[in-house]
Structures are given as C-alpha cells and as structure tokens.
Amino acid sequence: MTAVEDRLRAALHARANQVTAPGPAFPPSPRARTVIRTRLRKATTVLLVAALAAVLLVLPRLLSQGDPSVPADTPPPAGPSGSTSSSPASPPPDEAPRPVAP
C-alpha cells in the first residue's frame, strides 16, 4: 500500500474508535410537540378546505349531466324541408320592414 492509503486508513480507524454508543433518545420538549401539532392541524385544515372546494366546484357539473334524452354528438334537427342553405331566407318584397313615420 502507499503512504497516503496507510495514513487514510489510520485516520479512519482512529475516528471510528471515538464513536460511542448513542445515549437514550430524549422526546421533544412539550413546546416542540405543541408546535408540531399546531402545524399538522393547520395543514390538515387547509387540505380539507381544498378538498371541500373541489367537491363543491365539481358537484353541480356531475348533477347536471344526468341522463340526457339526446346524445350530445347528434346534430340538431333539420329545419323546414326544401331549403338546404344555412342562411335565413330574405322576406318577400311586400313584407319588407318600412321606416316608421315621425
């Protein structure tokens, strides 16, 4: 082995000997527990309000969809037969609107 590897191995071994068994774990202080509970309560409240808002926004759409009598992809019924153009026919000349006299 090289000198660098020997020095590195010795340093790591010395450092490993300094590690001791961990002591008993202490529970968080009452203040820390209160802060955690308060934050958890706030986060839960925000999530519940967001879920309620989503339900209230989607519910009317779900209730209005029901069972339609005519499927949405069918074309509207055709107008009077004989006319195939989609533009309205002009009124006959004798029924044209006249200006109103003052």
N, C-alpha and C positions, 0 to 999 in steps of 0.2 A: 504494500500500500504506500501511497505517497504521504508526505508530511502533512499536507492540507487535510487529507482524509482522516489521518490519525488525530489531528487537532480537533476536527469537527466531531468525530466520534467521542472523544474525551469530553468535549464541551456538552454534548447532548446527554452523555451518561451522568455528568455532574449535575446538570439541570434536572434530570429525572430523579436523582436522589433527594432533591429539595422538595419534591411533591409529597405532601402528606395526605392522609385520608381526610375527606371533607367532613366538616363538623355537622352537627344537626342543622337541618334547614329550618329557618325561622319563618313562621307565617307572616304575611304582610301586616303592617300596622292597621289598626281599626280605621284610621283616616284613609289609607290607601284602599282598603276594601270598600269604603263608602264611595270614594271617587270612581272606582271601577263599576260598582253597582249603578251609580248615577249615570255614567256614560252608557252602560249597557241598556238602562231603562230609556234613555233618550234615543239611542239608535233603534231600539225596538219600536218606540212610538213613531219615529219617522218612517220606518218600514211599513208599519201597519197603516199609517195615514196614506202612504203612497199606494199600497195595495187597495185600500178602500176607494181612492180616487180613480184608479184604473178600472175597478169594477163598476163604479158609477158612470164612467165615460162609455164603457162598452155595453152595459146592460140595456140601454134604450135601443141600440142597434140590434142586439140579439133578440129583443122582444118584438121589434117591428118587422123582422124578417119572416117570422111565422111561416105559414104555408100559402104562398102566393097562388092565386087562381090561374094566372097566366105566367108561364116562364118568362124570365127577363130577356132571353135571347130571341124571342119570337118577334117578327116585325109587327107594327101596328096594322089594324085592319085597313084595307084599301078604301079609298073614297068612293064617290059615285062612279059607276061603271061608264065607260065610253071615253073618259079622259085619262090619259096616261101621263100627262105632264104634271110636274110637282108644283108649278107656279099657278097661282089663282087666275081664273078666267076674268077678263075685263067685263064690267057690266054692260048690258046693251046700251046703245046710244041714247035711247029715250029715258033711261033710268039713271043717267049720269048726274052727279050732285050739282046743284045750281048754287050760285052765290046768294047769300042772304041779303035782302034789300034793307037799307038803313031806315 
